[in-house]
Amino acid sequence: MAVAFVAVMGGCFGSRGDADFGDAESALEGESPGARSTEPSTEGVGAGAKVTDPGDRAAIAYDQPTLALTHVQVVDGTGARAKTDRTVVVHQGRIVRVGPAAETPIPAGATVIDGAGKTVLPGFVMMHEHMFYPTGKRNYTEMLSTFPRLYLAGGTTTMRTAGSMSPYADLNLRTEIEKGNILGPDLDVTGPYLNGPGLPILKVHPLSGPKDAIRTVNYWADEGVTSFKGYMHLSRATLRASIAAAHLRRIKITAHLCSITHREAVEMGIDNLEHAFAVATDFVPGKQPDVCPDQNVTWRTLADLDVESLPVKDLVAFIAKHHVALTSTLTVFETFTPGRPEAPEGARALLIPEVRTQYETTWASIQKQTDSFWPRTLANAMRLERMFVDAGGVLMAGTDPTGYGGVVPGYASKRQIELLVEAGFPFEQAIRISTLNGARFMGRDREIGSIEAGKRADLVLIDGDPLADVMALERMPLVFKGGTGYLTRVIFEQMRGTVGLY
């Protein structure tokens, strides 16, 4: 895909409901202190026991009913400071105890994982993800086998498919993951893109107007999607109708906007805006109502924007005051910026040869640009996200595996957190943005999003201290979903050379 036209895709959702959890710790009452230390095993009755695919089962490292991660550093997802030398006890897929290692009893018979020198994070809750990948010439191909597994291997245990090319595929995938037939994160499925005429992507239906939008929202709500997303070429009347229809169904709606400004969408009652300020057209000179400016004009405007000016500060405060969440997707915008690193070799090795060549050729051509506005665009996008959070706004995280490629699940979620830290967020805050904030937006924070007793044991184990060096995130040997631990290296090895194919 030519760099001159990049359709950065994205979405939002409502909750599917929270499962009640009982007092999971009561199941451990009466057990005497003591434990056994074991190597990874596939024996047990944890959540992974229902995984049916032989390849997926090969990735299971821990599936015992009771686990204890001892002497770990814990970044709990709430934004609180990291706590050292902690023990996290998991029973039947639930976190039952979190406390100082010296004071936290380990149940008899528990499988002990020595976490000395390691850090535990909550499973990532990523809010701008897709099950398709750009395979060239404005075609987006479904990755229904590779992407779910790779997302999980990269620490994502819950995700929103923020915009769908094939909603039935995403809905069926959600069911197959729930059944254990496919390994992957929990999915909140966004309906098809709500877009007007003008987008040169043949898989996207152009809405004819407000009535068509209402019909589309109601149809897909009946089919089971849990979020909707407006897109670039909507009229204000069509977006307003989409918001109203979604809210009548008690479903949240987000948007990646262009023809409509952020302020206009907030005034309509939108719940979420994608890409934070990186696509905002509020300050584009000569912006015409219901008309999408050229994307390069929008991005150049951001590059030249005085982010400390009163109009900019007023917009930031306006969005925060109206409790509209923003989703940061710094990963995809980094790919357009000269001087930024190429996707890691591990990520590129996942791609089929044709897609890998397409990505590497485009990346190399971008590095040769000497007069690009993108370094300033990316820097201002980062500054505005910090300003928004400082103003009390809720920022969430996503990766958006689109553009011309290079944003690859399994690696991109880690990179997004690294970029948030580069943008100036303390590591603990970057983790909250990438976990609890998304869980709360979905109404699922009683279940997921932080490391707290009673919540589902969705955990990410890091070999090292990412507070001292955020690149330690790249060393992620284990990801737990519902208490079952998966070896990430096994998943990556199985998916090598397949992204772009299936």
C-alpha positions in Angstrom: 0.0 0.0 0.0 1.4 3.4 -0.9 2.4 5.6 1.9 0.4 8.5 0.3 -2.8 6.6 1.1 -3.0 4.8 4.4 -6.4 3.9 5.8 -5.7 3.5 9.5 -8.5 1.4 10.7 -10.0 1.1 14.2 -13.7 0.7 17.0 -15.6 0.6 20.5 -18.0 -1.6 22.5 -20.3 -2.3 25.3 -20.1 -5.0 27.9 -21.3 -8.5 27.4 -21.9 -8.9 31.1 -19.7 -9.9 34.0 -19.6 -13.4 35.4 -20.1 -13.4 39.2 -17.1 -14.7 41.2 -17.6 -16.2 44.5 -15.1 -16.2 47.4 -12.4 -18.1 45.5 -10.1 -17.9 48.5 -12.6 -19.9 50.6 -11.8 -23.0 48.6 -8.3 -22.8 50.1 -9.4 -22.5 53.7 -8.1 -25.1 56.0 -5.1 -26.1 53.9 -1.9 -26.3 55.7 1.2 -24.3 54.6 3.5 -26.0 52.2 3.9 -26.4 48.5 5.7 -28.3 45.8 7.9 -26.7 43.2 7.5 -28.2 39.8 8.5 -27.7 36.2 5.8 -26.7 33.7 3.2 -29.4 33.2 0.1 -29.9 31.1 -1.6 -31.9 33.8 -4.4 -30.2 35.7 -7.9 -28.8 35.6 -7.4 -25.1 34.8 -9.0 -23.1 32.1 -6.6 -24.5 29.5 -7.8 -28.0 30.0 -10.6 -27.4 27.5 -8.2 -26.3 24.7 -8.8 -28.8 21.9 -6.2 -27.9 19.2 -3.0 -30.1 19.6 -0.8 -27.1 18.7 -2.5 -24.9 21.2 -2.1 -27.6 23.9 1.6 -27.8 23.1 1.9 -24.2 24.2 0.4 -24.9 27.7 3.1 -24.7 30.4 0.9 -24.5 33.5 -2.6 -25.9 33.9 -2.5 -26.9 37.6 -5.5 -25.9 39.7 -3.4 -23.9 42.2 -0.3 -21.8 41.4 1.9 -19.5 43.4 4.1 -17.0 41.8 6.6 -16.1 44.5 9.1 -13.2 45.0 7.9 -11.3 42.0 7.6 -7.6 41.4 4.0 -6.7 40.9 2.7 -3.8 38.7 -1.0 -4.3 39.5 -2.6 -2.1 36.8 -4.2 0.4 39.1 -1.5 2.9 38.5 -0.1 2.4 42.0 3.7 2.1 42.4 5.2 -1.3 41.8 5.6 -3.6 44.8 8.6 -5.8 45.1 9.0 -9.4 46.6 5.3 -10.3 46.3 3.5 -13.6 46.1 0.5 -14.0 43.8 -1.7 -17.1 44.6 -4.0 -18.4 41.9 -6.7 -21.1 42.4 -9.1 -22.5 39.7 -8.3 -19.6 37.4 -8.8 -16.8 40.0 -6.4 -14.6 41.9 -7.0 -15.4 45.6 -4.1 -13.7 47.4 -1.6 -11.0 46.6 0.8 -9.9 49.3 4.4 -9.7 50.6 6.2 -13.0 50.0 7.1 -13.4 53.7 3.5 -13.0 54.8 1.5 -14.7 52.1 0.8 -18.4 52.8 1.2 -20.8 49.9 -1.5 -23.5 49.8 -0.4 -27.1 50.3 0.1 -28.8 47.0 0.4 -25.6 45.0 2.7 -25.4 42.0 5.3 -22.8 42.8 6.9 -20.6 40.2 10.0 -18.8 41.5 9.6 -15.3 40.2 12.8 -13.8 41.7 14.1 -11.2 39.2 10.8 -11.2 37.3 7.8 -8.8 37.1 4.1 -9.7 36.9 1.6 -7.4 35.0 -2.1 -7.8 34.4 -3.1 -9.3 31.0 -3.3 -6.4 28.5 -6.7 -5.1 27.5 -6.1 -3.7 24.0 -8.8 -1.5 22.5 -7.9 -1.0 18.9 -7.2 -4.3 17.4 -8.2 -6.2 14.2 -8.4 -9.7 12.9 -7.2 -8.6 9.4 -3.9 -7.5 8.0 -3.0 -5.3 5.0 -1.8 -7.6 2.3 -1.4 -5.0 -0.4 -3.4 -3.0 -2.9 -6.0 -1.9 -0.3 -6.9 -5.5 0.5 -7.2 -6.6 4.1 -7.1 -10.3 4.7 -8.6 -12.1 7.7 -6.0 -13.6 10.0 -8.4 -15.9 12.0 -5.7 -18.5 12.8 -2.6 -16.5 13.4 -3.8 -13.3 15.0 -5.7 -14.7 18.0 -2.7 -16.8 19.0 -0.2 -14.0 18.5 -2.3 -11.5 20.4 -2.2 -13.8 23.4 1.5 -14.5 23.0 2.1 -10.8 23.2 0.3 -10.4 26.5 -3.2 -9.4 25.3 -5.8 -11.4 27.1 -8.8 -9.2 26.2 -9.2 -7.1 23.1 -11.7 -5.1 21.2 -11.9 -5.7 17.4 -12.2 -2.0 16.7 -13.7 -2.2 13.3 -14.4 -5.4 11.3 -14.1 -6.3 7.6 -15.9 -9.6 8.3 -18.2 -9.3 11.4 -19.5 -12.9 11.1 -15.9 -14.2 11.2 -15.1 -12.2 14.3 -18.4 -13.3 16.0 -17.7 -17.0 15.2 -14.1 -16.6 16.3 -15.3 -15.2 19.6 -17.4 -18.3 20.1 -14.6 -20.7 19.1 -12.2 -19.0 21.6 -14.9 -19.3 24.3 -15.3 -23.0 23.5 -11.5 -23.6 23.6 -11.3 -24.6 20.0 -9.0 -21.7 19.2 -6.4 -20.1 21.5 -6.8 -16.3 21.9 -7.9 -13.4 23.9 -11.5 -12.7 24.9 -13.1 -10.7 22.1 -15.4 -7.8 22.2 -16.6 -7.6 18.6 -17.1 -4.4 16.8 -19.6 -4.3 14.0 -18.7 -3.4 10.4 -17.3 0.1 9.8 -20.0 2.8 9.7 -18.6 4.8 6.8 -20.1 6.9 4.1 -19.1 7.0 0.4 -15.5 7.8 -0.4 -13.3 5.0 1.0 -11.5 3.0 -1.6 -11.7 -0.3 0.3 -14.2 -2.7 -1.3 -14.9 -4.7 1.8 -16.5 -1.6 3.5 -20.2 -0.9 2.9 -20.8 2.8 2.2 -23.8 4.0 4.2 -26.3 6.0 2.2 -27.4 8.1 5.1 -28.9 8.1 8.6 -31.6 5.5 7.9 -29.0 3.1 6.5 -26.9 3.6 9.6 -29.8 2.9 11.9 -30.6 -0.3 10.0 -27.0 -1.4 10.1 -26.6 -0.8 13.8 -29.8 -2.7 14.6 -29.0 -5.6 12.4 -25.6 -6.2 13.8 -26.7 -5.6 17.4 -29.2 -8.4 16.8 -26.3 -10.5 15.5 -24.4 -10.1 18.7 -21.7 -7.4 18.2 -20.9 -5.5 21.3 -19.5 -2.2 19.9 -19.7 0.0 16.9 -17.3 2.3 15.1 -17.8 5.3 12.9 -15.3 5.9 10.2 -13.7 8.6 8.2 -16.3 9.6 5.5 -19.4 10.0 7.6 -21.7 13.0 7.6 -22.7 14.6 10.9 -26.2 13.5 10.4 -25.2 9.9 9.8 -22.9 9.8 12.8 -25.5 11.4 15.0 -28.0 8.7 13.9 -25.4 5.9 14.5 -24.7 7.2 18.0 -28.4 7.4 18.9 -29.1 3.9 17.5 -26.2 2.3 19.3 -27.1 3.9 22.6 -30.7 2.7 22.3 -29.2 -0.8 22.2 -27.1 0.1 25.2 -23.9 -0.3 23.1 -21.0 2.1 23.1 -19.7 3.6 19.9 -16.3 5.0 19.0 -14.9 6.6 15.8 -11.9 7.3 13.7 -12.9 10.6 12.3 -11.9 12.9 9.5 -15.0 14.5 8.0 -16.2 15.3 11.5 -14.1 17.1 14.1 -13.5 15.7 17.6 -15.5 18.6 19.1 -18.5 17.9 16.9 -18.4 14.2 17.8 -18.2 14.9 21.5 -21.1 17.2 21.3 -23.1 14.4 19.7 -22.4 12.1 22.6 -19.7 9.8 21.2 -18.2 7.4 23.8 -14.6 7.1 22.5 -12.4 8.6 19.8 -9.7 6.5 18.1 -6.0 7.5 17.6 -6.4 10.2 20.2 -5.4 13.5 18.6 -3.4 12.0 15.7 -6.4 12.2 13.3 -8.2 15.2 14.7 -9.2 17.7 12.0 -10.3 20.4 14.4 -7.4 22.6 13.5 -7.0 21.9 9.8 -7.1 25.2 7.9 -10.3 25.7 5.8 -11.9 22.5 7.1 -15.3 22.1 5.4 -18.3 20.6 7.2 -18.8 16.9 6.4 -15.7 16.9 4.2 -12.6 14.8 5.0 -9.3 16.7 4.3 -6.4 14.9 2.8 -4.8 12.8 5.6 -1.4 14.2 4.9 -2.8 17.7 5.4 -4.2 16.6 8.8 -0.9 15.1 9.9 1.1 18.1 8.7 -1.3 20.4 10.6 -0.6 18.3 13.8 3.2 18.6 13.1 3.0 22.4 13.0 0.4 22.7 15.8 1.2 24.9 18.9 0.0 22.3 21.4 0.3 24.9 24.2 -2.1 27.4 22.5 -5.4 28.2 24.2 -7.6 26.6 21.4 -5.7 23.3 21.7 -5.8 23.3 25.5 -9.5 24.1 25.3 -10.2 21.1 23.1 -8.2 18.8 25.3 -10.2 20.0 28.4 -13.5 19.8 26.5 -13.0 16.2 25.6 -11.9 15.2 29.1 -14.8 17.2 30.8 -17.3 15.2 28.7 -15.8 11.9 29.7 -15.0 10.8 26.2 -12.2 8.2 26.2 -9.4 8.4 23.7 -7.5 5.4 22.4 -3.7 5.8 21.8 -2.3 3.9 18.8 1.2 5.2 18.6 2.4 2.0 17.1 0.9 2.5 13.7 2.0 6.2 13.4 5.5 5.3 14.4 5.7 3.2 11.2 5.4 6.4 9.0 8.2 8.2 10.9 11.8 8.3 9.6 14.4 7.4 12.2 12.1 5.0 14.1 13.2 1.4 14.4 12.1 -1.3 12.0 9.7 -4.0 13.3 11.7 -6.5 15.3 13.1 -9.5 13.4 10.8 -11.8 15.4 7.8 -9.9 14.1 9.0 -9.8 10.5 9.7 -13.6 10.7 6.0 -14.1 11.3 5.1 -12.7 7.9 4.8 -14.6 4.6 7.7 -13.6 2.2 5.6 -11.4 0.0 4.1 -9.3 2.9 7.5 -9.1 4.6 9.1 -7.7 1.4 6.3 -5.2 1.0 6.7 -4.0 4.6 10.5 -3.8 4.5 10.6 -2.1 1.1 8.2 0.6 2.3 10.0 1.1 5.6 13.3 1.5 3.9 11.9 4.1 1.5 10.5 6.1 4.5 14.0 6.1 6.1 15.3 8.0 3.1 12.9 10.9 3.6 14.8 14.0 4.7 12.0 16.5 4.9 9.3 14.5 6.6 6.9 16.2 9.0 6.3 12.8 10.7 8.8 13.2 13.5 7.0 16.4 14.7 3.6 14.8 14.1 4.5 11.8 16.4 6.0 14.1 19.0 3.0 16.3 19.2 0.6 13.3 19.3 2.6 12.1 22.3 2.5 15.5 24.0 -1.3 15.8 23.5 -1.9 12.4 25.0 0.0 13.4 28.1 -2.0 16.7 28.3 -5.3 14.8 28.0 -4.4 12.5 30.9 -3.2 15.5 33.0 -6.5 17.1 32.3 -8.3 14.1 33.8 -9.1 12.3 30.6 -9.3 8.5 30.2 -6.7 7.2 27.8 -6.7 3.6 26.6 -4.3 1.7 24.4 -4.4 -0.2 21.1 -2.1 -1.1 18.3 -4.0 -1.0 15.0 -2.2 -3.6 12.8 -2.9 -1.8 9.6 -1.0 1.0 7.7 1.5 -0.7 5.3 2.2 -3.6 7.8 4.8 -3.8 10.5 2.4 -3.6 13.4 2.2 -7.3 14.1 0.3 -8.9 16.9 2.5 -10.5 19.5 5.0 -7.7 19.3 2.8 -4.5 18.8 1.2 -4.5 22.3 4.5 -4.5 23.9 5.7 -1.7 21.6 2.6 0.4 22.4 3.5 0.3 26.1 7.1 1.2 25.3 5.9 4.2 23.3 3.6 5.4 26.1 6.7 5.3 28.4 8.6 7.2 25.7 5.8 9.7 25.6 6.4 10.5 29.3 4.0 8.3 31.2 5.5 6.5 34.2 5.6 2.7 33.6 2.8 2.0 36.1 0.5 4.6 34.4 1.3 3.1 31.0 0.2 -0.3 32.3 -3.0 1.2 33.7 -3.7 2.8 30.3 -3.2 -0.7 28.7 -5.2 -2.7 31.2 -7.6 -1.3 33.8 -8.7 1.7 31.7 -10.0 -0.5 28.9 -11.6 -2.9 31.3 -13.5 -0.1 33.0 -14.6 1.3 29.7 -16.1 -2.1 28.8 -17.7 -2.5 32.2 -15.5 -5.6 32.9 -13.2 -4.2 35.6 -14.7 -6.5 38.3 -13.3 -9.4 36.2 -10.1 -8.2 34.5 -7.7 -5.3 34.2 -5.8 -5.5 37.4 -4.0 -7.9 39.8 -6.5 -8.1 42.7 -7.9 -10.9 44.7 -11.2 -12.2 43.2 -10.3 -11.3 39.6 -9.6 -13.7 36.8 -5.9 -14.7 36.7 -4.9 -13.0 33.5 -1.2 -12.3 34.1 1.9 -11.5 32.1 5.3 -12.6 33.3 8.3 -10.4 32.4 11.9 -11.6 32.8 13.4 -8.5 34.3 12.4 -5.1 35.6 10.6 -3.0 33.0 10.6 0.0 35.3 14.4 0.1 35.1 14.4 -0.7 31.4 11.0 -0.8 29.5 12.6 -3.0 26.8 12.4 -5.8 29.3 8.9 -6.2 28.0 10.4 -8.0 25.1 11.3 -10.8 27.4 7.8 -12.3 28.1 8.1 -16.0 28.5 4.7 -16.7 30.0 1.2 -15.3 29.6 -1.6 -16.6 31.8 -5.2 -16.5 30.8 -7.7 -17.7 33.4 -4.8 -19.2 35.3 -3.5 -21.3 32.4 0.1 -20.4 31.5 1.2 -20.4 27.9 4.7 -20.5 26.6 5.0 -17.6 24.2 8.0 -19.0 22.3 6.0 -22.1 21.3 3.3 -19.9 19.8 5.7 -17.7 17.9 7.5 -20.8 16.5 4.2 -22.3 15.3 3.1 -19.0 13.6 6.4 -18.3 11.9 6.0 -17.4 8.2 2.2 -17.5 8.3 0.9 -14.0 8.8 -0.6 -12.8 5.5 -1.8 -16.3 4.7 -4.2 -17.3 7.5 
